[in-house]
Amino acid sequence: MTQLFLSCAALIGLFVLQTVLDRRDPWEPINRRFLFGVRITMVLFAGRVLMILTGIEAFRILILFAAAVIPLAVLILTEGLLRRHAPPLVKTVIGGGAVAFAISSLWYSESIDPTRLFALLGFQLLGFILSGWLIVMRDKASLSINENAMVVRLGLSLILFIPLAAGDFLLLYIGLPIQFSALGVLILCWLAIGLGRTHLGHRATLVNLGVMVGAALIVGGMIGTFAQLGRDGYLLTIAAIMTTLFVVAILNDARALRLEEQSLGLLNQLATARTDDPMTFLRDLQNHPLVEGAVVVSEDSLHGLQDDVLDKIFCAAPVLRRTDPPQLGAVADDYITYLFERYSATHVMLAMSRPRVLVALAMPSLSTSPSAELELQVVQRMAALIATREGPDDAKPTR
């Protein structure tokens, strides 16, 4: 059961990573190489899951085929990251080995094992070591900081993956309860997704990795000790905890990255604006996915509200937030509550002072994204500057 859990978790991590890469640019050269490796690895774990669920030995073809191609996929990705070709001999050895072992996968019977498994293990280790050698010998000055960080993370993943992969092949000979390579795949997925969040820093990411691995070891060790589980119990407990931690971290980082990408679209809205008309700018803003459905509130719609109170409110907070409204007295509080409830908004911002134009937005995701809050204030400032440049008599809202 634990083996099924680990394999399904690896598929989840790989699927999330594939989604992130597809969302960015699936045809960008590095992403295309990365996606090739991700999908080949997905085939391996899909084969494991199908074998466990059905007991059909023929699904070993998927496992053996993917295991044969993975060293080639790693070499292809390494070449792309380093922006240089591997030596011809390395290409010949890895390419030829991948073809040979891929063909042998069609003979899924165990009649040629363990000879084939030991040979495949040696081929995988050789492929990982050669890719690691290319990483160590790279010209750091020819790569950017982000490219060097990605290369280091790939190298770290290989260091972690080599013993785990070896354990998969030597499962019966060293007495392991399950195959642990899924953990190495999850770590690679988490490190790769984390590259998109550059503000976290490379060192902080590695520290977080150490903390999660250490936490899983400590908690799993304590549970194993209290329950007197024995060696296999220790390993299974630690593996289950570590797998859960990394799946949660992958999903959380992917969600945070998606929110950051959406919020950066607001800055793109400013950068690509091609108008000096504040109302055109606001209508274009309404079409942005993050603020889709924004309501432009004209001065006529504010009839009955005192101008001096509204001036006081938006002087104190040009962007009103439902979660943190300014405290300006009972009358102002009533006005703020009315605006939020009248337009079912989470944010109300001042777009033009005279004639007064407000924009009401329903953006609950912003409450968890401080950067998007700041970007919304930039948008408000931009709209106000456009309105000032346009002149109070030129902009005439119709709603």
Number of C-alpha atoms within 10 A of each C-alpha: 8 14 19 17 16 25 26 18 22 27 24 18 28 25 16 20 24 21 14 20 20 15 10 11 12 17 12 12 13 19 19 17 21 23 22 18 22 22 17 20 23 25 19 23 24 19 23 20 20 17 18 16 11 9 11 10 14 16 19 21 21 24 22 24 24 25 24 28 22 23 25 24 25 23 25 20 24 25 18 18 20 20 15 12 14 18 9 8 9 16 16 12 14 24 18 13 21 25 14 15 21 19 14 16 20 14 14 18 12 12 9 11 11 12 11 16 17 14 14 20 21 14 20 24 19 17 25 23 17 18 25 23 12 20 20 13 9 16 13 14 8 11 15 10 12 14 16 19 18 20 22 16 20 22 22 17 20 22 15 17 22 18 14 19 21 18 20 18 17 17 15 11 8 10 10 16 15 19 19 24 21 26 23 22 25 28 25 23 24 26 23 21 21 22 19 17 17 10 9 11 13 19 10 11 18 14 11 11 16 12 12 17 19 13 16 21 19 13 15 22 18 15 16 20 13 9 11 11 15 10 11 14 18 19 19 20 21 23 24 18 17 23 25 17 16 22 21 13 19 25 17 13 18 21 14 16 18 15 19 17 15 17 24 15 17 20 16 12 16 16 9 8 13 10 11 14 17 25 21 15 20 19 13 13 21 18 13 16 12 22 18 13 15 22 20 23 20 18 19 13 13 15 9 7 11 12 12 8 15 18 15 12 22 17 11 14 16 18 26 23 21 18 10 9 16 16 11 13 8 9 11 17 15 10 16 22 13 12 19 19 12 10 17 13 20 20 26 27 23 26 27 25 16 14 17 20 25 25 22 24 23 19 16 14 13 19 15 11 14 12 14 23 18 14 17 20 18 16 22 22 18 16 23 19 16 20 25 16 13 14 12 14 9 13 19 16 17 10 11
